[in-house]
Amino acid sequence: MTDEPQGAVDVVSQPNIVTENAAGKDISEMSFDELLVEKTAAFESILVLENKFHAGQITEKEYKELKKEHKENATLVIKQLKEAALNLDLNQPVPELEKTIGHIGDIDILEELLEREKEGENRVELKEIIEQRIDDIERNE
């Protein structure tokens, strides 16, 4: 028995790609915030895997197989995050939308949301938030 947290071991030794998180919730049913947590967990599981490989705790074959699975899982989560962002309910209060928009890093999605807002409620505050996020991303590219 090792002194490592049980959750880290479970994530690394997971044999198959699943579309469910540890609580058994399918990623297609997760909220945007839950998907952000799942994305972080997916990347952390890859780091744990790499650490185990470099520490000699798993073979290169195991490492390659598990890394492929973990990357596929991360890709599924990222795709679902993009889908959730694209289908964001713009009827939410602006402060709630602002938090979510701060996590969207895809300019195309932000531009789509901006167009939807212009055709919908056309709130100046929300349009400015979206435009500012686009500017921030462009400055960092």
CORKAMO-V160439 format. One record per backbone hydrogen bond with DSSP energy under -1.0 kcal/mol. NH is the residue of the N-H (numbers start at 1). CO is the residue of the C=O. If there is no record, write none. Layout:
NH/CO + NH/CO
This chain:
9/5 + 10/6 + 11/7 + 12/8 + 13/9 + 21/25 + 24/21 + 27/19 + 29/26 + 30/27 + 35/31 + 36/32 + 37/33 + 38/34 + 39/35 + 40/36 + 41/37 + 42/38 + 43/39 + 44/40 + 45/41 + 46/42 + 47/43 + 48/44 + 49/45 + 50/46 + 51/47 + 52/48 + 53/49 + 54/50 + 55/51 + 56/53 + 57/52 + 63/59 + 64/60 + 65/61 + 66/62 + 67/63 + 68/64 + 69/65 + 70/66 + 71/67 + 72/68 + 73/69 + 74/70 + 75/71 + 76/72 + 77/73 + 78/74 + 79/75 + 80/76 + 81/77 + 82/78 + 83/79 + 84/80 + 85/81 + 86/82 + 87/83 + 88/85 + 92/89 + 97/93 + 98/94 + 99/95 + 100/96 + 101/97 + 102/98 + 103/100 + 104/101 + 110/106 + 111/107 + 112/108 + 113/109 + 114/110 + 115/111 + 116/112 + 117/113 + 118/114 + 119/115 + 120/116 + 122/117 + 127/123 + 128/124 + 129/125 + 130/126 + 131/127 + 132/128 + 133/129 + 134/130 + 135/131 + 136/132 + 137/133 + 138/134 + 139/135 + 140/136
